[in-house]
Amino acid sequence: MPGTHRLDPDRFAQVIPKEGDSYLGAPGAVLDGGRTNQYAFGGAAPDVSIRHLTVQNFVAPPDEGVVNHESADGWVIEHATIRDNSGAGLMSGARQQVRASCLKDNGQYGMNAYKGGGPLGGLVVEGNEITGNNKDDWERRKPGCGCTGGVKFWAVNGADVRGNWVHDNRGAGLWADTNNNDFRIEDNVLEANDGAALIYEISYNAVIRNNVIRKNNWVEGRRSAERGDDFPFATVYLSESGGEPRVRARTDKVEVYRNVLENNWNGITLWENADRFCNSPANTSSGVCTLLVDRPDRCSAPGISGAPLYADCRWKTQRVDIHDNRFVLDTSVVDCTAKCDRMAVLANYGTYPDWSPYQGEQVAEDISLKQQNRWHENVYVGPWRFVAHDPSRVLDSGQWQGPPYQQDQGSTFGPRAGG
């Protein structure tokens, strides 16, 4: 029925569907949590559908969600509006479809694609507006938590994210973090997010194509520059992520092509933290190992110093193919004079822990020269610069194209922006 509907005034009161139930809202139908109820739809029943319904003013705790709280499988969310809730507006189970919906102004995430115990695969996020999320500014409340984004994906094996408008989120627009694999991120408009448009972190095998990416990272990028940080905080940030043929997917690379990046704070950064690997205290995804090693404790001295563990205990930024993109930068639009104009492929020098076999500059050498990371056939408009090996090594286009890096073969460079 139309109008506003409420649950019992108990914080745990919620709708518990049965398998295959369908909830269809009449025009103007609203389910309102009254800032009292934590969850709107919960339970483990699969194959539930929710259509044409607004869900608002629920108060889920951090990292929990209002709709599909238990991450049940096979749910379909269509033509729904999920707004002004605490925590995540929506959780996800396997084979979930979220289409033509609005995930807006939620306190932490628009959607948190996480299923404890998994697996979570076959996810479709298509044709949605995802805006204004992380309203409660969790990265400031818990610095370094990595717990925000328009959508956050955790250990999702197979996702199609297409045709969405992801804009004006506080923090990142889309953030895939920890052992995600087999993503297609295509035909989206990612714009005016405070942080990166897209982060793909310690994950595998993705196609990122045909996206329009504009005016992102102005807040976080500027903040990092103003505090004197030389790191090239990026609009598309691939952190310890790359192609791995041994992990089954629709591609064995991370391929980034036919995108338009316009007037963002920085471009694409490929990064590896030399100290971050399975079983390292520096791995913020603690207790998690790569998809190539079954137990974290195997990644320890002395075995980690030899094959195959030396390679397999690292999440590697490798086999990244960046081509046929258009990169436009007009610094008068971005309102910047420095540190907003960079592409980068780099690592830090390994120092920690004392038993790490990755100390020194070997990881920086590998990511820059030996791991099949390539830019080619791109178009650059504006005053672009390039960072290779480490943050101190800033190059012009000629140095970037010349030895030893030999990047952007077949690309064109024009000094004027706006063309």
N, C-alpha and C positions, 0 to 999 in steps of 0.2 A: 504494500500500500504506500501511497505518497505520504510525506510528512516525516517527522523526526521520531525515531524509535529508540527506547532505552532498555537496558538490561536491569536486573535487580541491583540495588546499590551495595553490592559486595564486590571487593576488588577482584575476586576470582570468578565472578559470574561471567559466563561466555557461552557462545553457541558451540555445541559439540556435534558436528554433522555425522551422519552415517555414510557408508560407502556409496558413492554415486549421487549423493544429494546435490540439488541445484538450488541456488538462491538467486532470484531474479527481482531486482528492485523496480518498482513502478517509477514513473517520472518524478524526480524530486525526492526519492526515498533516501533517508539518512539514518545510519546507525551511529548513535552518539554515545561515547563512553562517559560523558559528563565529568571528565578528569578524575574519575573514580575507578572504573573498570580497567584492568590491565590488558585483557585480551578480548578481541572480538570473535575470532573463529579459531578453535583449537582442536585437539584430538588427533589421532593417528589414522583416521579413515582416508583411504585413497580416493582419487577420481572425483573430487568435489569441484563444483563450478560456482563462481560468484560473478554476476553480471549486473551492470547498470545500478550499482549501489555505491553510495558515499559512506565511508567509514572514517570517523573523526573523533578526536578528543579522548583517545585511550592513552593509558600511561604505562606502557610496557617498560620493564627495567632495562638498563643498558645491555646491549647485545642480544636482546630478545625482541620478538616481533608481535604485532597486533593481529595480523591475518596469517593464517596457517602457522600458528605458534609452534607446533611440534614438527614442522618441516615434513608434513605428509606428502606422499608421492602423487603425481598425476593431477594436481589441481590446475584449474583453468580460471584465470582472472581476466575478465574482458570488460571494457567500457566501464571500469570502476574508477572512483576517485578515493584515494587513501591519503588523508591529509591531517596535519596538525596533531599528530600523535607523538608520544615519547618513544624512545627506542627506535626500532625499525618499523616502518609501516607494514612491511611484508617480509615473511621468511620464504624459503624455497625448499621443496623436495625434488626428487628426481622426476624428470619428464614434465616439469611444470611449464605452463605457458602463461605469459603475462603480455597481453595485447591491448592496444588502444586504450590504455588507462593513464591516469594522472597520479603520480607519486610525488606529493608536494608538501614542503614545509614540515617534514617530520624531524623529530629531535635529533636522531642519530643518522640512520640510513633511510633512503627510500625503500630499498630492498636489501636484505642481508641473506645472500645465497649460501647458506651454511647448513649442513646436516650432520650432526654429531653421530659418528659411527658409519656414515655414508652407506652406499655410494650415492653421489649426486651427479647425474648426467642427463643428457637429453633436454637441456634447459633452453627455452625460447623466450627472448625478451624483444618484442617487436612493436613498433609504432606507438610507443608511449612518450608522454612528457614527464621528465624527471627533473624536478626543479626545487630549489630552496631548501634542500635537505641538509642535515647537520645543523639545524637551527640552534641546538644547545651547545655547539662549539666544543665538541669532546676533545679535540686535539689540544686545546688550551686547558681544559679541565684535567686531562691526563696526558701530559706532554709525551710524545713518542709512542702513543698507544697504537697507532695505525688502525684506528677503529671508526673511521668515518668514510663518507663518500655518498654520491648519489646512489650508486649500487656498489656493494662489496661482494666479491666472489671468493669463496674459500674451497679449495680442493674440488672444483667442479671439472668433471671429465666429459667435455662435450657441451658447447653452448653456442647458440646463434643469437647475436645481439645486433639487431638491424632496424634501421628506419626510425630510430628514437631521436627525440630532441632533449638533450641533456644539458641543462644550462643553469647558471646562477646558483650552483650548489656551493656551500661553504666547505672548502677543501677540494678533493678530487671529484671529477665527474664519474668515471668508471674506474674501479680499482680491483684487479684480480691479484690475490695475494695467497701464495703458498700452494704449490703443487696443483695448480690448475693446468689443464691440457685441452688441446683441440678446440680453440675458440675461433669463431668467425665474427669479426666486428666490422660491420659494413653498412654503408649508406646512412650513417648517423650524422646529425649536426651536434657538435660538442662545442659549446660556446659560453664564455663569460663565467666559467667556474673559477673560484678563487685560487685553486691549486691546479695541478695537472689535469688536462682533459682525460688522459688515460695513463694508468700505471699498470704494468704487467710485471709482477714481482715473483721471484723464485718459482717460475712456472715454465711451461713447455708449449711449443708448437701452436702457432696462431697465424691467422690471416687478418690483416688490418687494411681495409681497402675502401675506396670510394667514400671516405668521410670528409665532411667540411668541419674544420677545426679552427676556431677563430676567437681571439680576445680572451684566451685562457691564461691562468697563472699570473695575472697582474698583481694580485694581492700577495701571494706567498713568494713569488719570484722577487718582487720589489722588496719585500721584507728581508729576504736573505741577502740581497745586494746591499741594502742599507746597513746591515750589521757587519758588512765586510767579508762575507763568505764568498770564496772564489768558486765554489762548486756550481756547475752549470745546471741548476734546477730547471727541469724540462717540462714542456707541455705534453710530450709523449715520452714516457720514462720506462725503459726496459731495464729492470734491475735483476741481475743474476737470472735472466730468462733467455731462452733460445730454442733452436730446433734440436730435436733429439730423435734420430731414426729408430732407436730401440723402444721408444714410447709410442704406442700405436695411436695414430691420429690421421686426419684427412690431409695433413701436410707434415713434412719432416723439417720445416723451417719456421722461423718467424718472418713472414713476408709483409712488408709495408709498402703499398703501392697505390697509385692513382688517388691519393689524398691531396686536399688543399689545406695548407696550414697558413693562416693569414693573421698577422699582427698579434701573435702570442708572445709571451715572455719566454724566449728561447724556443728551440725546436725539438729535436729528438736527441736524447741522451741514452747511450748504451753504457751500462755501469756494472762492475763487479766489485764487491767488497772482498778484498783478499782474506780478511779474517772471518768471513761468514761462510760456514760450511757445516755439513751434518756433524753434530756432536761438539761443535765449538761453542764456548760460552758467549761468543759474539753473535750467534744466530738468534735473532729476536723471535723467530718461530721455534721456540724451545721445544725439544722433544720430537721434532719433526725431521725426517730424513728425506733425501732425494728419492725419486721414484726408481732409482737404479740400485739402491741398497736397502735391504729389508729391515736392518736393525741399526739404530744410531750407535750402539756401543762398538760396532765393527769399525767405525771411523775413528780410530784411536791409534796411538803409537804402539808398536812400530809399523803395523800393517798398512796404515794410511800413506806411508812414504813410498809404497811400491804399487805396481799395477795389480789389479784394476782399481783399487780403492783410491789411489791418488787422483784419478780422473772422476770416478763415480761418486765420491763423497762431496763434490762441489756441484752447486747449481751454476751452470755456465751460460754466459751471454755469448752464444755462438750461432753460426748459421743464420744470421739476421741479414735479410736482403731488402734494402731500402731503395726503391726505384720508381721512376715515372711519377714523382710527386711534384707539387708546386709549393715553394716556400716563399712567402711574401712578408717583408718586414718594413714598415714605415715607422721609424722611431718617434716621429711627431705624433702619431696616433697612439702608440703605446706610452708615450711620455717618458722616455728613458734616454739616458746618455751612455750607459755602460752596462754590461753583464746581462743584456736582454737579447743578444744577437748571436747565440752560439748553438752549433751542433757539436756533439761530443761522443767519443768512445774512449773510456778511461777506467782506471782502477786506482785504489790507494796502494801504498806499499804495505805488505803484510808484516805484522809485528806481534800478533797475539792469537792463541795462547803460546806458551814457550815451546810446546811440542808440535806446533803447526808446521807442516812441510811447505807451506805457501808463503814463507817470509821473504822479504825483499821485494824486488820489482818484477818477478816472473809473471804474476797474474796480469800486471799492466802490459807487459810485452805480449802476452798471449792474446788478450782481448783486442789489442790494437793491431796485431800483425798475423796471428796464427789461427784464429778461430772462425775464419770465413765470414767475417762481418763486412758487408759491402754497401756503400752508397754508389749509385750509378744512374745515368740518364734522368737526372732531376733538373728542375728549373728553379733558379734562385733569383729573386728580385729584392734588392736592398742590401744593406751593409753587413753581410753575414761573415762570421768568423768561426773557427773550428778548433776544437780541443781534442788532443790525442795523448794517450798514454797516462797523463796525470794532469791535475788542474792548472799547473804552471805552464804547460806547453800549449800556447795559443798560436794558431796558424792563420795565415791568409789563404785564399782559395788556391793560389799557386803552390804553396807549401803543402796544402792538403792533397792536391792532385799529384804532387811529385813524390819521389822516394823519401822515406821508406813506406809511406802510407798508401799512396797511389789510389786515393779515394775519388769518387765522383767522376770516373771516366765517362765521357759522353754527356756530361752535364753542362748546362749553360749558366753563366753568372752575369747579372746586370746590376749596376749600382743604384738604379732608380727604383723607388718603391711605387706602388700603386698601379703598376701596369698589368 
